[in-house]
């Protein structure tokens, strides 16, 4: 399966949110902003992994 291209700015700005806003991370947390941008950049299925910390605990 070939990967799709990254969305352009117009597609990115009008895309549906893939990262739910009901997480318990601190407001303005860099973890949530980074994951949100990664998930919204493409429509491909993604697996995002990171070290155990607040990101995994607060989004379970």
C-alpha positions as CSV (number, residue, x, y, z in Angstrom):
1,X,0.0,0.0,0.0
2,X,1.5,3.3,-1.0
3,X,1.4,6.2,1.4
4,X,-0.7,9.2,0.4
5,X,0.9,12.6,0.1
6,X,0.9,15.1,3.0
7,X,-2.0,17.5,2.8
8,X,-1.5,21.0,1.5
9,X,-2.4,24.0,3.7
10,X,-6.0,24.3,2.4
11,X,-6.7,20.6,3.0
12,X,-5.0,20.7,6.4
13,X,-7.0,23.7,7.6
14,X,-10.4,22.1,6.6
15,X,-9.7,18.5,7.7
16,X,-11.7,16.8,10.3
17,X,-10.1,16.5,13.7
18,X,-8.6,13.0,14.4
19,X,-7.4,13.8,17.9
20,X,-10.3,14.0,20.3
21,X,-10.5,17.1,22.5
22,X,-11.7,15.2,25.6
23,X,-8.2,14.3,26.7
24,X,-7.0,15.2,30.2
25,X,-3.7,16.8,29.2
26,X,-2.9,20.3,30.5
27,X,-4.2,23.1,28.4
28,X,-1.6,24.2,25.9
29,X,0.4,21.0,26.5
30,X,3.0,20.5,23.7
31,X,2.3,16.8,23.6
32,X,-1.3,17.2,22.6
33,X,-0.5,19.9,20.0
34,X,2.3,17.8,18.4
35,X,0.1,14.6,18.2
36,X,-2.8,16.6,16.8
37,X,-0.7,18.1,14.0
38,X,0.8,14.7,13.2
39,X,-2.6,13.0,13.0
40,X,-4.2,15.8,11.0
41,X,-1.4,15.9,8.5
42,X,-2.5,12.8,6.6
43,X,-5.5,10.5,6.2
44,X,-3.3,7.4,6.4
45,X,-3.6,5.1,9.3
46,X,-1.0,6.0,11.9
47,X,0.6,4.3,14.9
48,X,2.1,6.9,17.3
49,X,4.4,5.6,20.0
50,X,6.3,7.5,22.7
51,X,7.8,6.8,26.1
52,X,5.4,6.2,28.9
53,X,4.3,9.5,30.4
54,X,1.4,11.8,30.6
55,X,0.5,11.4,26.9
56,X,-0.4,7.7,27.3
57,X,-2.0,8.1,30.7
58,X,-4.2,11.0,29.9
59,X,-5.5,9.9,26.5
60,X,-6.3,6.3,27.3
